[in-house]
Each structure stands twice: as structure tokens, then as C-alpha cells.
Amino acid sequence: METIEPTETPTGDQYNAAVAEQFRERKAALKVSFPELAKETGITLGTIKRLFNDYRQIRLSQLSAITKALGLAPSNVIDEAERRVSEKQAAINAHALGEANHLAD
């Protein structure tokens, strides 16, 4: 039987996107504004917006400041990012396997 290689592998960008997604969800839940977060974290407004929209890699110092402002634990955010990336990767692999099985029929 043919081995199916995943079409995509986890990268820093996928993890960054998963962290940014969690930031957006928490920001919405807390109903906090970008200016409020910028003031609370000491990160410029433009940078905050780029981080939350996954246009910039998140540095550890920024992760620490943002998670503190949002009342999150950095380790929980990283664990959740890993879970989300793994879940997406599993879906990609399942799709690739299904396509391969369909072609083999």
C-alpha cells in the first residue's frame, strides 16, 4: 500500500496563527479594545493589531505581555495552539488519505 505524505507540516506560522486566533477570541470575550490592550501591554497599537491579525511573528515578551493583559496563562495558549495545529494537520492527512483511497479504487 502506498504511504501518504502529509501535504502540509506544522510550521511556526501555523502556531503563530493559532495563538493570534486565541488572542482574538479572548479579546472579543472580554470586550477590550486594541487601544486598551496597547496601553496595558506597552506594545504599540500598530504592533498589537498586526500580532492579532497574524501579520507579525509573536515574540515571547509580547506573548507574555498579551496573555497577562488578557488573563491567560502563556503555557495554556501554547498548548491550545499545539492542539489546534495538530487537529488541522490530522484533517489535512485524513483528506489526503481519502483522496488516495479514492484514486486507488
PAZAPA-4460 file (N, C-alpha, C; in steps of 0.05 Angstrom, whole numbers, plus 32768, in hexadecimal, padded with zeros to 4 digits):
% residues 105
    n_x    n_y    n_z   ca_x   ca_y   ca_z    c_x    c_y    c_z   seq   type   mol
   8011   7FE8   8000   8000   8000   8000   8012   8019   8000     1      M     A
   8009   802D   7FF2   8018   8046   7FEF   8017   8056   8009     2      E     A
   802E   8061   8011   802F   8073   8028   8027   808F   8020     3      T     A
   8015   809B   802F   800C   80B6   8029   801B   80C9   803A     4      I     A
   802A   80DB   802E   8038   80F0   803C   8025   8108   8040     5      E     A
   8026   8114   8057   8015   812C   805B   801C   8141   8047     6      P     A
   8007   8150   803F   800C   8165   802B   8016   817E   8038     7      T     A
   8014   817F   8052   801D   8197   8061   8027   818E   807C     8      E     A
   803C   819B   8086   8046   8194   80A0   8045   81AD   80B2     9      T     A
   8042   81A9   80CC   8041   81C0   80DE   805A   81D1   80DC    10      P     A
   8056   81EB   80DB   806C   81FE   80DB   8067   8213   80F0    11      T     A
   807B   8223   80F5   8077   8239   8108   8060   824A   8100    12      G     A
   805B   824E   80E6   8045   825F   80DD   802A   8254   80E5    13      D     A
   8027   823A   80E4   800E   822D   80EC   8009   8231   810A    14      Q     A
   801E   822E   811A   801C   8232   8136   8016   8250   813D    15      Y     A
   8024   8261   812F   801F   827E   8132   8002   8285   812C    16      N     A
   7FF8   8279   8117   7FDC   827E   810F   7FC9   8273   8125    17      A     A
   7FCF   825C   8130   7FBE   8250   8145   7FBF   8261   815F    18      A     A
   7FD6   826D   8165   7FD8   827F   817C   7FC8   8298   8177    19      V     A
   7FCB   82A4   815F   7FBD   82BC   8158   7F9E   82B8   8159    20      A     A
   7F96   82A1   8150   7F79   829A   8151   7F6F   829A   816E    21      E     A
   7F7E   828E   8180   7F76   828E   819C   7F76   82AA   81A8    22      Q     A
   7F89   82BA   81A0   7F89   82D6   81A9   7F6F   82E5   81A0    23      F     A
   7F68   82E1   8187   7F50   82EE   817D   7F37   82E4   818C    24      R     A
   7F35   82CA   8191   7F1E   82BF   819F   7F1C   82CA   81BB    25      E     A
   7F32   82CC   81C9   7F32   82D6   81E4   7F2C   82F4   81E5    26      R     A
   7F38   8303   81D2   7F33   8320   81D0   7F15   8324   81CD    27      K     A
   7F08   8315   81BB   7EEC   8318   81B6   7EDB   8311   81CF    28      A     A
   7EE3   82FB   81DD   7ED5   82F3   81F5   7ED7   8308   820B    29      A     A
   7EEE   8315   820D   7EF2   8329   8222   7EE7   8345   8219    30      L     A
   7EE1   8347   8200   7ED8   8361   81F4   7EEC   8377   81FA    31      K     A
   7F06   8371   81F6   7F1B   8384   81FA   7F24   838F   81DF    32      V     A
   7F2B   83A8   81DE   7F33   83B5   81C4   7F51   83B2   81C0    33      S     A
   7F59   83B6   81A7   7F75   83B6   81A0   7F84   83CC   81AF    34      F     A
   7F79   83E4   81B0   7F88   83F9   81C0   7F8B   83F2   81DD    35      P     A
   7F77   83E5   81E9   7F79   83DD   8205   7F90   83C8   8208    36      E     A
   7F91   83B5   81F5   7FA5   83A0   81F6   7FC1   83AC   81F2    37      L     A
   7FC3   83C0   81E0   7FDD   83CD   81DC   7FE7   83DA   81F5    38      A     A
   7FD4   83E8   8202   7FDC   83F6   821B   7FE4   83E2   8231    39      K     A
   7FD4   83CD   8234   7FD9   83B9   8248   7FF3   83A9   8244    40      E     A
   7FFA   83A4   822B   8011   8393   8225   802B   83A3   8220    41      T     A
   8028   83BD   8219   803F   83CD   8211   8048   83C7   81F4    42      G     A
   8038   83B9   81E5   803D   83B3   81C9   802E   83C7   81B8    43      I     A
   803B   83D2   81A4   802E   83E7   8194   8014   83DC   8187    44      T     A
   8002   83EE   8182   7FE8   83E7   8177   7FEB   83D9   815C    45      L     A
   7FFC   83E3   814B   8000   83D6   8131   800B   83BA   8134    46      G     A
   801D   83B6   8146   8028   839B   814A   8013   8388   8156    47      T     A
   8004   8392   8169   7FEE   8381   8174   7FDC   8378   815E    48      I     A
   7FD4   838A   814C   7FC1   8382   8137   7FCE   836E   8124    49      K     A
   7FE8   8372   811E   7FF6   835F   810C   7FF8   8343   8119    50      R     A
   7FFE   8343   8133   8000   8329   8141   7FE5   831A   8142    51      L     A
   7FD0   8329   8148   7FB6   831C   814A   7FAB   8313   812F    52      F     A
   7FB5   831F   8119   7FAC   8317   80FF   7FC0   8305   80F0    53      N     A
   7FD4   82FC   80FF   7FE7   82E9   80F5   7FF8   82F4   80DE    54      D     A
   7FFE   830E   80E0   800F   831A   80CC   802C   831D   80D6    55      Y     A
   8031   8314   80EE   804B   8317   80FA   804F   8300   810E    56      R     A
   8067   82F5   810E   806E   82E0   8121   806D   82EB   813E    57      Q     A
   8063   82DB   8150   8060   82E3   816C   807A   82DB   817B    58      I     A
   8087   82EF   8186   809E   82EA   8197   8095   82E1   81B3    59      R     A
   80A7   82D3   81C1   809F   82CA   81DC   8098   82E1   81EF    60      L     A
   80A6   82F7   81ED   80A0   830E   81FE   8084   8319   81F8    61      S     A
   807C   8318   81DF   8061   8321   81D7   804C   830D   81E0    62      Q     A
   8052   82F3   81DC   8040   82DE   81E6   803B   82E1   8203    63      L     A
   8050   82E6   8212   804D   82E9   822F   803C   8301   8236    64      S     A
   8041   8318   822A   8033   8330   8230   8015   832E   8228    65      A     A
   8010   8322   8211   7FF4   8320   8207   7FE5   830C   8217    66      I     A
   7FF1   82F5   821D   7FE2   82E1   822D   7FDC   82EC   8249    67      T     A
   7FEE   82FB   8254   7FE9   8307   826E   7FD2   831B   826D    68      K     A
   7FD2   832C   8258   7FBC   833F   8255   7FA1   8332   8250    69      A     A
   7FA2   831B   8243   7F89   830C   823D   7F81   82F8   8252    70      L     A
   7F91   82F6   8267   7F8B   82E3   827D   7F8F   82C6   8275    71      G     A
   7FA2   82C1   8263   7FA8   82A6   825A   7FC3   829D   8264    72      L     A
   7FC7   8283   8266   7FE2   8278   826C   7FF0   8273   8252    73      A     A
   8009   827D   824F   8017   8277   8236   8019   825A   822F    74      P     A
   801D   8249   8243   801F   822C   823D   8005   8221   8233    75      S     A
   7FEF   822A   823C   7FD4   8221   8232   7FD0   822A   8215    76      N     A
   7FD9   8242   820F   7FD6   824C   81F3   7FE7   823B   81E0    77      V     A
   7FFF   8235   81E9   8011   8225   81D8   8006   8208   81D5    78      I     A
   7FFC   81FD   81EB   7FF1   81E2   81EA   7FD8   81E1   81D7    79      D     A
   7FC8   81F6   81D9   7FB0   81F7   81C7   7FB8   81FB   81AA    80      E     A
   7FCD   820B   81A5   7FD7   820E   818A   7FE0   81F4   817F    81      A     A
   7FEE   81E4   818F   7FF7   81CA   8186   7FE0   81B8   8180    82      E     A
   7FCB   81B8   8191   7FB3   81A8   818C   7FA6   81B0   8172    83      R     A
   7FA3   81CA   816D   7F95   81D4   8155   7FA5   81CD   813C    84      R     A
   7FBF   81D0   813D   7FD0   81C9   8126   7FCF   81AB   8120    85      V     A
   7FD1   819B   8135   7FCF   817E   8132   7FB5   8175   8126    86      S     A
   7F9F   8182   8130   7F84   817C   8126   7F82   8182   8108    87      E     A
   7F8C   8199   8100   7F8B   81A1   80E3   7F9D   818E   80D3    88      K     A
   7FB4   8186   80DE   7FC6   8174   80CF   7FB8   8159   80CC    89      Q     A
   7FAB   814F   80E0   7F9C   8136   80DE   7F87   8137   80C9    90      A     A
   7F79   814D   80C7   7F64   8151   80B3   7F70   8151   8097    91      A     A
   7F87   815E   8094   7F95   815E   807A   7F9E   8142   8072    92      I     A
   7FA9   8133   8086   7FB2   8118   8080   7F9B   8106   807A    93      N     A
   7F85   8108   8088   7F6D   80F8   8082   7F62   80FE   8066    94      A     A
   7F63   8117   805E   7F59   811E   8044   7F6C   8112   802E    95      H     A
   7F86   8114   8033   7F9A   8109   8020   7F96   80EB   801E    96      A     A
   7F92   80DD   8034   7F8E   80C1   8034   7F74   80B9   8025    97      L     A
   7F5F   80C9   802A   7F46   80C4   801C   7F49   80C7   7FFE    98      G     A
   7F58   80DC   7FF5   7F5D   80E0   7FD9   7F6D   80C9   7FCD    99      E     A
   7F81   80C0   7FDB   7F91   80AA   7FD2   7F81   8090   7FCF   100      A     A
   7F70   808B   7FE3   7F5F   8073   7FE3   7F4B   8074   7FCB   101      N     A
   7F41   808C   7FC6   7F2E   8090   7FB0   7F3C   808B   7F96   102      H     A
   7F55   8094   7F93   7F63   8090   7F7A   7F6B   8072   7F76   103      L     A
   7F6F   8064   7F8C   7F76   8048   7F8B   7F5F   8036   7F83   104      A     A
   7F47   8040   7F87   7F2F   8030   7F81   7F2B   802C   7F64   105      D     A
***
